[in-house]
Structures are given as C-alpha cells and as structure tokens.
Amino acid sequence: MKIASGRLLLSLDVFALSAIMNSMTPKPEKEEKLNFTPLAERMRPRSLEHFFGQDHLIGQGKILTQLIEADRLVSLIFWGPPGSGKTTLGHILALQYQFPCVFFSAVLSSIKEVKEVMVEADSHKKLYGQPTIIFIDEIHRFNKAQQGAFLPYVEKGDIILFGSTTENPSFEVIAPLLSRMRVLVLNPLSENTLIRIIKEALKDKKRGLGNRNVKLEGLALQMLIDYANGDARRALNSLEIAVEVAKKNSITKADVKEALQKRILLYDKKGEEHFNLISALHKSLRNSDGDAALYWFARMISAGEDPLYIARRLVRFATEDIGLADPQALALALDAKDSYDFLGSPEGELALAQAVIYMASAPKSNRVYVAFNQAKKDVESSPFEPVPLHLRNPSTKLMKDVGYGKDYSYAHNYEESTTAMETFPERLKGRKYYNPGHLGLEKEIKKRIEWWESVKAKQKKKNNTDKDT
C-alpha cells in the first residue's frame, strides 16, 4: 500500500499501521512487536486466499474476486455482524491497488478532519489522476453532515469509499450516498469456518500460536465455537486468553471457561458486548418477552449505555417489527425519547422502560419492512420508469399541450373517493408489496385494502362495459 507523501492519516487502525511498519522495520524487531498485538489482529488475513468464510462474495465468479480480476474498484459498504470480516475485506481490497489510502474511525473523526482529507483527495486526483481510497469503520456512526461531505467526491471519482457497518445501511446511510455504493452483506461465520480459523492460528508460527505447541481439546474447541457465535475476533481473542491461563500445553474446557469469565467482566460501549446486549434487547422485544427485554434494558443502562441510543433503537423496532399492527408504538417510542430528553437520568429512564414493556406486549408485524424492501428491490433492479402522463401536474400550458394530466381522475369526484385509474408505471402494473398480517390493527387495514380493491374492480368493470357500449 502506497501512502502519498504528506498525506493525512486519521484514526489509522492497527492493521494499517502494522502494514506500514512491516515495510520500514527489520524483521526481528517486527516479530517482537507482534507479541504485543492481539491474536485476532495478528491473524487478520492479508489476501483473499487466506480469508475464510463469506463464500457468496469470494471465489470464482463472485463479486469481490471479479472486482480484483477486472482491476475495477467501486465504492462499497460491508454490512454484517461483528467479527464477520467487514474491515478485513476492505483492507484486502485496498491493498490490491496502488492508490493512497486513508482509514477513518467514525467514532473518533470530526467533520473538519473529513473535509481536510477530501481537499487532499481532490488535489491528488488532479496531480496524479488517481482516486484516494477512504475506508470508514462504523460508517453508521457518522452523522448526515459527515456522510454528506463525501458525496461530491464520490460522484467526481476523487475517492473510492469503503464503509463497514453492523447496522442496516438503509436506515443509517444517507440515500444519495447509498445509491452510489454497492452493499455487500456478510453473514456470521459458520462453525466450520471458525474451526478453520482457530486451527490456522494454532499452527501459524509467524503470527499465531504455532511456537507455543499447544493443543486444543475437542470440548474446549466446541466451547470456543459456541461462545464466538459467528465472530472470528471473539473466538481468537478468547483462545489467546485460554492459552495464557492454561497450566499445560493441552487446552481444556476448564481453561476456556476461565478465559471466557475474564472476557465477560467488562462492557465496552463501542465494542462487541455493546452489540451483543442491544441484539438481546431487540430479539427479546421481537419475541414478545417483556421481562427479558426489561432485563437487557436495565443491563445496558447499568453498564453506562447512552439512553438515547436505546431510544433510537426502540424507534427503529417500532417501525421494523411492529409496524401497522400497532402504529401507536412509534408514537410511544418518540414520546419516550422526548421524555428522556426533558427529564434526563435517572427519571427519564422510566419512560424508556415503559416503552420497552409496551413494545414487547404489542402485536408484531414486519409487513411494512418487507413491503418497503420489495419496492426498493424493484427500483434497484429495473430502470427508472417514467411517471405516466396522467399523473403529472400540468403546471404550464406547454405541459398540458403535451399530455400532462390528461385523463386524470380526481378521486373526490367519485362517491367512494377512489377510481380505477392506474397509478403504477406501465411495466409495474399489478405489483403488490404490502400484505397485511392478522394481528392488531393490520386485521382492520387488511379489510380496508380489500374493500378499496373491490370498489376499484367494480369501477374497472363498469368502465369496460361503458367502452363496449
């Protein structure tokens, strides 16, 4: 990886730093430094050949392999759970190209720093004709203004933007930026993949534990796999602690158990336990278990989590998992957020607890979420369809002369306040996205939709009869 002279390196992470140090430091000193680096970081793959898992993205004919073989780099978002390889894949791609690279942490970087780097990227493109690769770890933590600062430079080709996120980009990345990037979805690593990663670390003498000559008993291995829950970083860091606490070269189940106890003691608001707890809260709410949800909520509050972060997740839950089965859930979530804003801690936390219990007990439906994603899929997979002329507003005489608004039927001129007029583009006629569920208010919404459809069908039949006569 080449770094242009005088470039600003912001929030450079351990991997990028070690890559630079490897090119500058004699081998013995480099190996000595590796001893102070966590095992998970030392074992981070430097090429796709050594990357295990995510087979839907890597391999013959798969997107990442195609990008490298075609020598064509595009802006990408890596979306997946912790430890699935998001940051690693971004680094691997960046190292394939002789472009300057800047690595941001969205937790630490300011809008001022972002703008400074964008100016440098613009200058570099003008001088050398090369884009700058910008990698943003936890891109969802950048606010709209920070994300918007990248947009014109992505459009001009001054930068190629990589972002990693554990959150749904549809909710966390501004639409104009998201539309100019390709989203790659990463899955939790399978049990077989984690076994390969652990065994590779045990035998690797240069970066792993190969020089320690340790062996991992079967039950100990399974305990590591179960605890990792698809997270390679968690598996490797737990393995390293188990090796340190073990009294012999054979790592037992008891050794792993002691290692896990040491790891679980601390809660890091920006680390993996943060995501584990919010996941537990979300899934307890989804499963309508109010007591468990209240426990996870109290656990996060006690650990020092930002209550407004929890409030934001409750708002998201109200739309994603309850939806129109109980629209009041969204209003309650927003009221709880406003109450906390007004009262602060600890009084305001009770409003959030009230929202947690309400969300858990509310009827559940993801039908709005599913319908919206299906509509977006149609938008993304087909060219933008022109708006039918009869739906266009004839603001000028010219527009009216060319057909804008012709044959438009004004719903309120009809007894049932609807018409049989087609409102989809020609190629999408008849599409059905939203299918109401049978719980809560959606039962009533389903009846309403069926009634509207029956009225439209009668009108369409009458219109066809009138034409025939």
ZAMARGU-4260 file (C-alpha; in steps of 0.2 Angstrom, whole numbers, plus 5000, padded with zeros to 4 digits):
<rodrens>
0) 5000/5000/5000 | 5007/5017/4995 | 5004/5032/5005 | 5007/5048/4996 | 5020/5060/5004
5) 5012/5072/5016 | 4995/5063/5017 | 4985/5065/5032 | 4982/5048/5041 | 4967/5049/5053
10) 4962/5036/5066 | 4974/5024/5057 | 4970/5006/5064 | 4982/4993/5070 | 4981/4984/5053
15) 4986/4999/5043 | 4999/5004/5055 | 5007/4986/5055 | 5007/4986/5036 | 5017/5002/5036
20) 5029/4996/5050 | 5032/4980/5041 | 5039/4989/5026 | 5050/5000/5037 | 5056/4989/5052
25) 5069/4975/5051 | 5062/4958/5053 | 5067/4954/5071 | 5060/4970/5078 | 5044/4967/5068
30) 5042/4950/5076 | 5045/4957/5093 | 5031/4970/5090 | 5019/4957/5085 | 5019/4949/5103
35) 5010/4965/5109 | 4997/4964/5096 | 4981/4953/5100 | 4980/4937/5091 | 4964/4942/5081
40) 4974/4956/5074 | 4990/4946/5070 | 4979/4933/5061 | 4970/4946/5051 | 4971/4939/5033
45) 4981/4950/5020 | 4974/4942/5004 | 4958/4933/4999 | 4967/4917/4998 | 4969/4917/5017
50) 4952/4923/5020 | 4939/4910/5027 | 4921/4912/5025 | 4909/4923/5015 | 4909/4911/5000
55) 4895/4920/4992 | 4907/4935/4990 | 4923/4927/4987 | 4928/4913/4974 | 4927/4910/4955
60) 4913/4922/4948 | 4909/4930/4965 | 4909/4949/4966 | 4925/4953/4976 | 4935/4941/4965
65) 4928/4949/4949 | 4932/4966/4955 | 4950/4962/4958 | 4952/4952/4942 | 4944/4966/4932
70) 4955/4979/4941 | 4939/4989/4944 | 4936/4996/4961 | 4919/5003/4966 | 4913/5011/4982
75) 4907/4998/4994 | 4898/4996/5010 | 4902/4980/5020 | 4886/4976/5031 | 4887/4962/5044
80) 4888/4957/5062 | 4904/4959/5072 | 4919/4948/5068 | 4912/4943/5051 | 4927/4951/5041
85) 4920/4968/5036 | 4936/4978/5040 | 4947/4964/5034 | 4939/4963/5017 | 4940/4982/5015
90) 4959/4981/5019 | 4962/4967/5007 | 4954/4976/4993 | 4963/4992/4997 | 4980/4983/4997
95) 4977/4977/4979 | 4978/4994/4972 | 4992/5007/4971 | 4981/5021/4977 | 4983/5032/4993
100) 4973/5025/5007 | 4965/5034/5022 | 4957/5024/5037 | 4944/5033/5047 | 4936/5028/5063
105) 4918/5036/5063 | 4919/5036/5082 | 4935/5047/5083 | 4934/5058/5067 | 4927/5075/5065
110) 4918/5084/5051 | 4934/5095/5050 | 4945/5081/5048 | 4934/5073/5034 | 4934/5090/5024
115) 4953/5091/5026 | 4955/5074/5018 | 4943/5077/5004 | 4953/5093/4999 | 4969/5082/4999
120) 4960/5069/4989 | 4954/5082/4976 | 4972/5088/4974 | 4979/5071/4972 | 4967/5067/4959
125) 4971/5082/4949 | 4990/5080/4951 | 4991/5061/4948 | 4975/5055/4941 | 4972/5043/4955
130) 4957/5042/4967 | 4960/5040/4986 | 4953/5025/4995 | 4944/5031/5010 | 4939/5017/5022
135) 4927/5022/5036 | 4925/5009/5051 | 4907/5010/5058 | 4901/5022/5045 | 4884/5022/5053
140) 4891/5032/5067 | 4894/5047/5055 | 4880/5059/5055 | 4871/5066/5040 | 4883/5081/5038
145) 4898/5070/5039 | 4892/5057/5027 | 4886/5071/5015 | 4904/5078/5015 | 4909/5063/5005
150) 4896/5063/4992 | 4903/5076/4979 | 4920/5067/4979 | 4912/5050/4976 | 4902/5057/4962
155) 4918/5065/4954 | 4928/5050/4957 | 4941/5059/4968 | 4938/5045/4981 | 4933/5027/4982
160) 4923/5025/4998 | 4923/5009/5008 | 4912/5008/5024 | 4909/4995/5037 | 4893/4994/5047
165) 4884/4982/5059 | 4868/4992/5056 | 4856/4992/5041 | 4863/5004/5028 | 4845/5008/5023
170) 4842/5017/5039 | 4860/5023/5044 | 4867/5029/5027 | 4860/5044/5018 | 4851/5039/5002
175) 4861/5049/4990 | 4877/5041/4996 | 4870/5024/4997 | 4863/5025/4979 | 4881/5027/4973
180) 4888/5012/4983 | 4887/4994/4982 | 4881/4985/4998 | 4889/4968/5002 | 4880/4958/5015
185) 4892/4947/5026 | 4885/4933/5037 | 4890/4927/5054 | 4904/4914/5051 | 4899/4896/5051
190) 4905/4883/5064 | 4917/4875/5051 | 4924/4892/5046 | 4928/4896/5064 | 4936/4879/5066
195) 4947/4883/5051 | 4952/4900/5058 | 4956/4893/5076 | 4966/4879/5069 | 4976/4891/5057
200) 4980/4901/5072 | 4986/4886/5082 | 4998/4881/5069 | 5004/4898/5062 | 5022/4900/5069
205) 5024/4918/5062 | 5009/4927/5068 | 4999/4914/5078 | 5002/4902/5092 | 5012/4889/5082
210) 5028/4891/5093 | 5018/4888/5109 | 5015/4869/5103 | 4998/4870/5111 | 4984/4858/5108
215) 4965/4861/5110 | 4954/4848/5117 | 4938/4844/5107 | 4926/4850/5121 | 4937/4866/5123
220) 4936/4869/5104 | 4917/4867/5104 | 4915/4879/5119 | 4925/4892/5109 | 4914/4890/5094
225) 4898/4891/5104 | 4904/4907/5113 | 4910/4915/5097 | 4893/4915/5089 | 4900/4918/5072
230) 4913/4931/5077 | 4931/4926/5072 | 4938/4940/5083 | 4929/4934/5098 | 4935/4916/5095
235) 4953/4921/5093 | 4954/4933/5107 | 4946/4920/5119 | 4958/4907/5113 | 4973/4918/5116
240) 4967/4921/5134 | 4964/4902/5136 | 4982/4898/5131 | 4988/4911/5144 | 4978/4904/5158
245) 4982/4886/5154 | 4994/4877/5165 | 4999/4864/5152 | 5000/4864/5133 | 4984/4855/5131
250) 4969/4867/5132 | 4955/4860/5142 | 4937/4865/5143 | 4941/4872/5161 | 4954/4883/5153
255) 4942/4890/5141 | 4929/4893/5154 | 4941/4903/5164 | 4946/4913/5149 | 4928/4917/5145
260) 4925/4923/5163 | 4939/4935/5161 | 4932/4942/5145 | 4914/4944/5150 | 4918/4955/5165
265) 4920/4971/5155 | 4906/4980/5145 | 4913/4991/5131 | 4900/5003/5124 | 4909/5003/5107
270) 4914/4985/5107 | 4906/4968/5104 | 4897/4967/5120 | 4888/4983/5116 | 4881/4974/5100
275) 4878/4958/5110 | 4867/4967/5123 | 4857/4978/5110 | 4854/4962/5100 | 4847/4953/5115
280) 4836/4968/5119 | 4829/4968/5101 | 4827/4950/5100 | 4818/4949/5117 | 4806/4963/5111
285) 4803/4954/5095 | 4799/4938/5104 | 4786/4947/5115 | 4796/4944/5131 | 4794/4959/5141
290) 4803/4953/5157 | 4818/4948/5147 | 4818/4964/5137 | 4817/4974/5153 | 4832/4965/5160
295) 4843/4968/5145 | 4837/4986/5145 | 4842/4988/5164 | 4859/4979/5160 | 4863/4992/5147
300) 4858/5007/5157 | 4868/5000/5172 | 4883/4997/5161 | 4883/5016/5156 | 4875/5014/5139
305) 4868/5031/5131 | 4849/5030/5134 | 4846/5040/5118 | 4855/5026/5109 | 4842/5014/5116
310) 4828/5026/5112 | 4834/5027/5094 | 4833/5008/5093 | 4816/5007/5101 | 4810/5019/5087
315) 4818/5008/5074 | 4810/4992/5082 | 4793/5001/5082 | 4793/5003/5063 | 4803/4987/5058
320) 4795/4974/5070 | 4778/4981/5075 | 4773/4992/5060 | 4755/4995/5057 | 4750/4981/5068
325) 4751/4995/5082 | 4755/5012/5075 | 4754/5019/5092 | 4771/5010/5096 | 4780/5023/5085
330) 4772/5037/5094 | 4776/5030/5111 | 4794/5027/5106 | 4796/5045/5101 | 4787/5051/5117
335) 4799/5041/5127 | 4814/5049/5118 | 4807/5066/5121 | 4803/5062/5139 | 4821/5057/5142
340) 4827/5072/5133 | 4816/5083/5145 | 4820/5074/5162 | 4837/5066/5159 | 4843/5052/5170
345) 4838/5043/5181 | 4820/5049/5180 | 4819/5049/5161 | 4824/5031/5160 | 4807/5026/5167
350) 4799/5032/5151 | 4811/5021/5141 | 4807/5006/5152 | 4788/5010/5149 | 4791/5010/5130
355) 4801/4993/5132 | 4786/4985/5140 | 4774/4992/5128 | 4784/4986/5113 | 4786/4969/5120
360) 4767/4967/5123 | 4762/4975/5106 | 4756/4964/5091 | 4771/4961/5080 | 4772/4963/5061
365) 4786/4966/5049 | 4775/4968/5034 | 4779/4986/5031 | 4798/4982/5032 | 4796/4968/5019
370) 4785/4978/5008 | 4797/4993/5008 | 4811/4981/5004 | 4802/4973/4989 | 4798/4990/4982
375) 4816/4996/4984 | 4821/4980/4975 | 4810/4984/4960 | 4818/5001/4960 | 4835/4995/4960
380) 4833/4980/4948 | 4824/4990/4934 | 4827/5006/4925 | 4818/5021/4932 | 4801/5021/4925
385) 4794/5037/4918 | 4779/5044/4928 | 4763/5041/4917 | 4757/5057/4909 | 4740/5057/4918
390) 4749/5058/4935 | 4760/5073/4930 | 4754/5090/4936 | 4751/5102/4920 | 4759/5117/4928
395) 4761/5126/4912 | 4751/5127/4895 | 4765/5118/4887 | 4764/5103/4899 | 4746/5102/4896
400) 4748/5103/4877 | 4760/5088/4878 | 4748/5077/4888 | 4752/5081/4906 | 4737/5077/4917
405) 4726/5070/4903 | 4713/5058/4908 | 4717/5060/4927 | 4703/5055/4938 | 4701/5066/4954
410) 4696/5053/4967 | 4685/5065/4977 | 4673/5067/4962 | 4668/5049/4965 | 4656/5043/4978
415) 4668/5031/4986 | 4683/5044/4984 | 4693/5032/4973 | 4694/5027/4955 | 4700/5013/4944
420) 4714/5024/4937 | 4731/5015/4936 | 4744/5024/4946 | 4759/5012/4943 | 4771/5014/4929
425) 4767/5004/4914 | 4780/4990/4917 | 4775/4988/4935 | 4756/4987/4934 | 4748/4975/4946
430) 4763/4974/4959 | 4758/4970/4977 | 4771/4974/4990 | 4761/4976/5006 | 4752/4961/5013
435) 4744/4965/5030 | 4746/4952/5044 | 4732/4946/5055 | 4737/4954/5071 | 4732/4970/5079
440) 4727/4985/5068 | 4733/4976/5052 | 4717/4965/5053 | 4707/4981/5050 | 4719/4988/5037
445) 4718/4971/5028 | 4699/4974/5027 | 4701/4992/5021 | 4713/4987/5007 | 4701/4973/5002
450) 4686/4985/5001 | 4696/4998/4991 | 4701/4984/4979 | 4683/4978/4977 | 4677/4996/4973
455) 4691/4998/4960 | 4687/4982/4952 | 4668/4987/4951 | 4673/5003/4943 | 4685/4995/4931
460) 4672/4983/4926 | 4659/4997/4923 | 4672/5007/4913 | 4675/4992/4902 | 4656/4990/4900
465) 4654/5008/4895 | 4668/5006/4882 | 4660/4991/4874 | 4643/5000/4873
</rodrens>
